[in-house]
Amino acid sequence: MNDFPAFAFSTVSHIISELGAAGRLGEHIAQRFPHARRALLVTDPGFLRTGLVDAPAASLRAAGLAVAVYSNVVADPPEQIVLDAVEAARAHGTDIVIGLGGGSSMDVAKLIAVLAGSDQPIGAIYGIGNVKGSRMPLVQIPTTAGTGSEVTNIAIVTTGATTKMGVVAPQLYADMALLDAELTLGLPPLVTAATGIDAMVHAIEAYTSRHKKNPLSDILARKALGLLSSSLIPACENGGNLAARQAMLLGAMLAGQAFSNAPVAAVHALAYPIGGIFHVAHGLSNSLVLPHVLRFNAPEAAGLYAELAEIVVPDASGSIEARAEALVVAMQQTAIITGIERTLQQVGIKESDLDRLADEAMLQTRLLGNNPRVVTRDDARAIYAAAL
């Protein structure tokens, strides 16, 4: 038996983790991209209102760059927002794109970088490996510790009332990711909790991914889970705790590196319809189904869950199954302590919605194929029923 099957691992080549780094963005850009002249900052209206865009923008201007801000990004960005952003980039003569926000802003930044200088229509790049040619220089600066989008090669676009499409391509890996917890200080506790649990799900699912689990992603997933599980509650209880906030950002990024190479599975597959149909935030959607998917997977994945339990609940003892269950309980406790919703009913989902959710979840074949245990439609419905 070969313990080390062949694998490939890709990630962002330049990463900066430093408090206050966003205020010195111009210096970092000038060092790394000396030919950049016209920057487009991509963010959302809520983050723009915080005033935290001002310092990075001023720093870019001080370094001699012309700066435009595109701030119309919304959660689960629809195709039209992406197309508008691409037009804004072209109108500005953009030669470097900077995502500054949560996963949605960073996803839009990725798509601008590949589309603004290309004649490929957006419809041609959906799927895996369909982006042609190169892209503009791309820098990603997360303002939430959750998606890990700053180091993934995936962007999600809402293409219909409830349907989403993914773009997965090596060109979507940024040139630089910059982690600065000062940008996350304004995050409310419930958002901190939901995004943090999302990052923990990335680590757990990467560690148990059926096809592409590998030694590098395992190391990253374990370190991510350690940072996130020890920092999440301190960051929720005291939003000004910069050490906890920086640890959260680092953990979310490491989890992003892990799942970008060892992809996520049934938790995300079942979460997507909750977000798409009921407009529940992505992190919360994951958290709502997480314990129930973990229990469903336990017959196949208990050994791996027990290994992760050593990190999250180091005093857990007993059989492999008991330690795996301790991991599940610890994740439920995190939701209880942080006060986020814990049942589907709390977000407006009824028994009569479960069949539709199950049908939609079964369309997520790309994700379900990574799950350690095969999920049938009946299984999916039963998991939703348990979460109700």
C-alpha positions as CSV (number, residue, x, y, z in Angstrom):
1,M,0.0,0.0,0.0
2,N,1.4,3.4,-1.0
3,D,1.0,5.7,1.9
4,F,1.9,8.7,-0.3
5,P,-0.2,8.7,-3.5
6,A,0.8,11.3,-6.1
7,F,-0.6,14.8,-5.5
8,A,-0.3,18.4,-6.8
9,F,-0.4,21.4,-4.5
10,S,-0.8,25.1,-5.6
11,T,-1.2,28.3,-3.7
12,V,-0.6,32.0,-3.7
13,S,3.1,32.7,-4.0
14,H,3.4,35.8,-1.7
15,I,1.6,36.1,1.6
16,I,1.9,38.9,4.2
17,S,0.5,38.5,7.7
18,E,1.0,41.7,9.6
19,L,-1.1,44.1,11.7
20,G,-1.4,47.4,9.9
21,A,-0.1,46.0,6.6
22,A,-3.2,47.4,4.7
23,G,-2.2,50.9,5.6
24,R,1.1,50.2,3.8
25,L,-0.5,48.6,0.8
26,G,1.2,51.1,-1.6
27,E,4.7,50.1,-0.4
28,H,3.9,46.4,-0.8
29,I,2.5,47.0,-4.3
30,A,5.4,49.2,-5.4
31,Q,7.8,46.5,-4.3
32,R,6.0,43.6,-5.9
33,F,4.5,45.2,-9.0
34,P,6.8,48.1,-9.9
35,H,5.0,48.6,-13.2
36,A,1.5,48.9,-11.8
37,R,-0.1,52.4,-12.4
38,R,-3.9,52.1,-12.2
39,A,-5.4,50.1,-9.3
40,L,-9.0,49.1,-8.9
41,L,-10.1,48.4,-5.3
42,V,-13.1,46.0,-5.2
43,T,-15.3,46.1,-2.1
44,D,-18.9,46.2,-0.9
45,P,-21.0,49.2,0.2
46,G,-21.0,48.0,3.9
47,F,-17.2,47.8,4.1
48,L,-16.9,51.1,2.2
49,R,-19.0,52.7,4.9
50,T,-16.6,51.6,7.7
51,G,-14.0,54.1,6.3
52,L,-11.4,51.3,6.4
53,V,-10.9,51.6,2.6
54,D,-9.4,55.1,3.0
55,A,-6.0,54.1,4.4
56,P,-5.2,51.5,1.8
57,A,-6.4,53.8,-1.0
58,A,-4.4,56.7,0.3
59,S,-1.3,54.5,0.6
60,L,-1.7,53.4,-3.0
61,R,-2.0,57.0,-4.2
62,A,1.1,58.0,-2.1
63,A,2.9,55.3,-4.0
64,G,2.0,56.9,-7.3
65,L,-1.0,54.8,-8.4
66,A,-4.3,56.1,-9.7
67,V,-7.0,54.5,-7.6
68,A,-10.6,53.7,-8.5
69,V,-13.0,52.0,-6.1
70,Y,-15.7,49.6,-7.3
71,S,-18.0,49.1,-4.3
72,N,-21.2,47.6,-5.7
73,V,-20.4,44.0,-4.7
74,V,-23.3,42.2,-3.0
75,A,-23.3,38.8,-1.2
76,D,-23.5,35.9,-3.6
77,P,-22.7,38.2,-6.5
78,P,-24.9,37.9,-9.6
79,E,-23.4,37.7,-13.0
80,Q,-24.5,41.3,-13.8
81,I,-22.5,42.7,-10.9
82,V,-19.4,40.9,-12.3
83,L,-20.0,42.3,-15.7
84,D,-20.5,45.8,-14.4
85,A,-17.3,45.5,-12.4
86,V,-15.4,44.3,-15.5
87,E,-16.7,47.4,-17.4
88,A,-15.5,49.7,-14.5
89,A,-12.1,48.1,-14.6
90,R,-11.8,48.7,-18.4
91,A,-13.1,52.3,-18.1
92,H,-10.4,53.0,-15.5
93,G,-7.6,51.4,-17.6
94,T,-6.9,49.1,-14.6
95,D,-3.6,47.3,-14.6
96,I,-3.8,45.8,-11.1
97,V,-6.9,44.5,-9.2
98,I,-7.2,44.5,-5.4
99,G,-10.0,42.6,-3.7
100,L,-10.8,44.2,-0.3
101,G,-13.6,42.5,1.5
102,G,-15.3,39.2,2.3
103,G,-15.4,36.2,-0.1
104,S,-17.8,37.9,-2.5
105,S,-15.5,40.9,-3.1
106,M,-12.5,38.7,-3.5
107,D,-14.4,36.4,-5.9
108,V,-15.4,39.4,-8.0
109,A,-11.8,40.7,-8.0
110,K,-10.6,37.3,-9.4
111,L,-13.2,37.5,-12.2
112,I,-12.3,41.1,-13.1
113,A,-8.6,40.1,-13.2
114,V,-9.3,37.3,-15.7
115,L,-12.1,39.0,-17.8
116,A,-11.2,42.7,-18.0
117,G,-8.2,42.1,-20.3
118,S,-9.7,39.1,-22.2
119,D,-12.4,38.7,-24.9
120,Q,-13.7,35.5,-23.2
121,P,-17.4,35.9,-22.3
122,I,-18.2,35.0,-18.7
123,G,-20.4,32.1,-19.7
124,A,-17.3,30.4,-21.3
125,I,-15.3,30.3,-18.0
126,Y,-17.8,28.4,-15.8
127,G,-16.6,25.0,-14.7
128,I,-13.1,23.7,-14.2
129,G,-10.1,24.9,-16.2
130,N,-12.0,26.9,-18.8
131,V,-10.2,30.3,-18.3
132,K,-7.9,31.0,-21.3
133,G,-4.7,33.0,-21.2
134,S,-3.3,35.1,-18.4
135,R,-4.9,37.7,-16.1
136,M,-4.0,41.1,-14.6
137,P,-2.0,41.3,-11.4
138,L,-4.3,40.3,-8.5
139,V,-4.0,41.1,-4.7
140,Q,-6.4,39.9,-2.2
141,I,-7.1,41.4,1.3
142,P,-9.7,39.6,3.4
143,T,-11.9,41.6,5.8
144,T,-13.5,38.5,7.3
145,A,-11.8,35.4,8.7
146,G,-13.9,32.8,6.9
147,T,-13.9,32.0,3.2
148,G,-10.2,31.7,2.6
149,S,-10.9,33.1,-0.9
150,E,-7.7,35.1,-0.8
151,V,-5.8,31.8,-1.4
152,T,-8.3,29.7,-3.4
153,N,-8.7,29.3,-7.2
154,I,-12.5,29.3,-7.1
155,A,-15.0,32.1,-7.6
156,I,-18.8,31.5,-7.2
157,V,-21.3,33.5,-9.3
158,T,-25.1,33.6,-8.9
159,T,-26.5,32.8,-12.3
160,G,-30.3,32.6,-11.6
161,A,-32.8,33.1,-8.9
162,T,-31.3,30.2,-6.8
163,T,-28.6,28.8,-9.0
164,K,-24.8,29.3,-8.7
165,M,-21.9,28.5,-11.0
166,G,-18.3,28.1,-10.1
167,V,-15.2,29.2,-11.9
168,V,-12.2,27.0,-11.0
169,A,-8.9,27.7,-12.7
170,P,-5.2,28.2,-11.8
171,Q,-5.4,31.8,-13.0
172,L,-7.7,32.6,-10.0
173,Y,-4.8,32.2,-7.6
174,A,-3.8,35.7,-6.6
175,D,-0.2,37.0,-6.8
176,M,-0.4,38.3,-3.2
177,A,-2.6,37.8,-0.1
178,L,-2.4,40.3,2.7
179,L,-3.7,39.5,6.2
180,D,-4.3,42.5,8.5
181,A,-6.7,42.0,11.5
182,E,-7.2,45.7,11.9
183,L,-9.6,45.4,8.9
184,T,-11.7,42.9,10.8
185,L,-12.3,44.9,14.0
186,G,-15.8,46.1,12.9
187,L,-17.1,42.6,12.4
188,P,-20.1,41.9,14.7
189,P,-19.9,38.8,16.9
190,L,-22.4,36.8,15.0
191,V,-20.6,37.4,11.7
192,T,-17.3,36.6,13.3
193,A,-18.8,33.3,14.6
194,A,-20.4,32.2,11.3
195,T,-17.4,33.1,9.2
196,G,-15.1,31.4,11.7
197,I,-17.1,28.2,11.7
198,D,-17.1,28.3,7.8
199,A,-13.3,28.3,8.0
200,M,-13.3,25.4,10.5
201,V,-15.6,23.5,8.0
202,H,-13.0,24.1,5.3
203,A,-10.3,22.5,7.5
204,I,-12.4,19.5,8.6
205,E,-13.6,18.8,5.0
206,A,-10.2,19.1,3.5
207,Y,-8.8,16.7,6.1
208,T,-11.4,14.1,5.1
209,S,-11.7,14.8,1.4
210,R,-12.0,11.5,-0.4
211,H,-9.9,12.1,-3.6
212,K,-7.3,14.7,-3.0
213,K,-6.4,14.5,0.7
214,N,-2.6,14.9,0.8
215,P,0.2,15.5,3.4
216,L,0.4,19.3,2.7
217,S,-3.3,20.0,3.0
218,D,-3.4,17.8,6.1
219,I,-0.8,19.9,7.9
220,L,-2.5,23.1,6.9
221,A,-5.9,21.8,7.9
222,R,-4.7,20.7,11.3
223,K,-2.9,24.0,12.0
224,A,-5.9,26.0,10.8
225,L,-8.3,24.1,13.1
226,G,-6.0,24.7,16.1
227,L,-5.8,28.4,15.4
228,L,-9.5,28.8,14.7
229,S,-10.8,26.6,17.6
230,S,-8.7,28.5,20.2
231,S,-9.4,32.0,18.8
232,L,-13.0,32.0,17.7
233,I,-14.7,32.5,21.1
234,P,-12.1,35.1,22.3
235,A,-12.7,37.0,19.1
236,C,-16.5,36.9,19.5
237,E,-16.4,37.8,23.2
238,N,-14.0,40.8,22.6
239,G,-14.1,42.1,19.1
240,G,-11.1,44.3,19.8
241,N,-8.8,41.3,20.6
242,L,-6.3,41.8,17.8
243,A,-4.3,38.8,18.6
244,A,-7.3,36.5,18.3
245,R,-8.5,38.4,15.2
246,Q,-5.0,37.9,13.5
247,A,-5.0,34.2,14.5
248,M,-8.5,33.8,12.9
249,L,-7.3,35.4,9.7
250,L,-4.3,33.1,9.6
251,G,-6.4,30.1,10.4
252,A,-8.9,30.9,7.7
253,M,-6.1,31.4,5.2
254,L,-4.5,28.0,6.0
255,A,-7.9,26.3,5.8
256,G,-8.3,28.0,2.4
257,Q,-5.0,26.6,1.2
258,A,-6.0,23.2,2.4
259,F,-9.4,23.0,0.8
260,S,-8.3,24.6,-2.5
261,N,-6.1,21.5,-2.9
262,A,-8.2,18.9,-1.0
263,P,-11.8,20.0,-1.9
264,V,-14.8,20.4,0.4
265,A,-17.7,17.9,0.4
266,A,-21.2,17.3,1.8
267,V,-21.3,20.1,4.4
268,H,-20.9,22.6,1.6
269,A,-23.1,20.6,-0.8
270,L,-26.0,20.8,1.6
271,A,-25.3,24.3,2.7
272,Y,-25.4,25.8,-0.8
273,P,-29.2,25.3,-1.3
274,I,-29.9,26.8,2.1
275,G,-28.0,29.9,1.0
276,G,-29.4,30.0,-2.6
277,I,-33.0,29.5,-1.8
278,F,-33.4,31.1,1.6
279,H,-30.6,33.7,1.4
280,V,-28.9,32.5,4.5
281,A,-25.2,33.6,4.8
282,H,-22.8,31.0,3.6
283,G,-21.0,30.5,6.9
284,L,-24.2,30.1,8.8
285,S,-25.6,27.7,6.2
286,N,-22.5,25.5,6.8
287,S,-22.8,25.7,10.5
288,L,-26.5,24.6,10.5
289,V,-25.8,21.3,8.7
290,L,-22.3,20.6,10.0
291,P,-22.9,18.4,13.1
292,H,-25.5,16.3,11.2
293,V,-23.2,15.7,8.2
294,L,-20.3,14.8,10.6
295,R,-22.5,12.3,12.3
296,F,-23.7,10.9,9.0
297,N,-20.0,10.6,7.8
298,A,-18.8,9.0,11.1
299,P,-19.1,5.4,9.9
300,E,-16.5,6.1,7.2
301,A,-14.5,9.0,8.8
302,A,-14.5,8.4,12.5
303,G,-10.7,7.8,12.6
304,L,-10.0,11.1,10.9
305,Y,-12.5,13.0,13.1
306,A,-10.9,11.5,16.2
307,E,-7.5,12.8,15.0
308,L,-9.1,16.3,14.6
309,A,-10.7,16.0,18.1
310,E,-7.2,15.8,19.6
311,I,-6.8,19.4,18.4
312,V,-10.2,20.8,19.3
313,V,-10.9,18.8,22.5
314,P,-7.5,17.5,23.6
315,D,-9.0,15.9,26.7
316,A,-11.4,13.8,24.7
317,S,-10.9,10.1,25.5
318,G,-12.4,6.7,24.8
319,S,-13.0,4.8,21.6
320,I,-12.4,6.3,18.1
321,E,-16.2,6.7,17.8
322,A,-16.4,8.5,21.1
323,R,-13.6,10.9,20.2
324,A,-15.2,11.6,16.8
325,E,-18.5,12.4,18.6
326,A,-16.5,14.7,20.9
327,L,-15.5,16.7,17.8
328,V,-19.2,17.0,16.7
329,V,-20.3,18.1,20.2
330,A,-17.4,20.7,20.3
331,M,-18.6,22.2,17.1
332,Q,-22.2,22.4,18.5
333,Q,-20.9,24.0,21.7
334,T,-19.2,26.6,19.6
335,A,-22.5,27.5,18.0
336,I,-24.2,27.6,21.3
337,I,-21.6,29.8,23.0
338,T,-21.5,32.3,20.1
339,G,-25.2,32.5,19.9
340,I,-25.7,31.9,16.2
341,E,-28.8,30.0,14.9
342,R,-28.6,26.3,15.3
343,T,-31.7,24.9,13.5
344,L,-33.1,25.3,10.0
345,Q,-36.4,26.5,11.6
346,Q,-34.7,29.5,13.1
347,V,-33.8,30.7,9.5
348,G,-37.4,30.2,8.2
349,I,-37.1,26.7,6.7
350,K,-40.1,24.3,7.2
351,E,-40.6,20.6,6.9
352,S,-42.3,21.2,3.6
353,D,-39.0,22.7,2.2
354,L,-36.9,19.6,2.8
355,D,-37.7,17.8,-0.4
356,R,-36.7,20.8,-2.5
357,L,-33.5,21.2,-0.5
358,A,-32.6,17.6,-0.9
359,D,-33.2,17.8,-4.7
360,E,-31.0,20.9,-5.0
361,A,-28.2,19.3,-2.8
362,M,-28.0,16.3,-5.1
363,L,-27.1,18.7,-8.0
364,Q,-23.8,19.5,-6.2
365,T,-22.1,16.5,-7.7
366,R,-18.6,18.2,-7.7
367,L,-18.7,18.5,-3.9
368,L,-20.6,15.3,-3.1
369,G,-17.9,13.2,-4.9
370,N,-15.4,14.4,-2.3
371,N,-17.4,13.2,0.7
372,P,-16.0,10.3,2.7
373,R,-19.4,8.6,2.6
374,V,-21.7,8.3,-0.4
375,V,-24.8,10.6,0.0
376,T,-28.1,9.6,-1.5
377,R,-31.1,11.8,-1.9
378,D,-32.8,10.1,1.0
379,D,-29.6,10.6,3.1
380,A,-29.6,14.3,2.2
381,R,-33.3,14.7,3.2
382,A,-32.6,12.9,6.5
383,I,-29.7,15.2,7.3
384,Y,-31.9,18.2,6.6
385,A,-34.6,16.7,8.8
386,A,-32.1,16.2,11.6
387,A,-31.1,19.9,11.3
388,L,-34.7,21.2,11.3
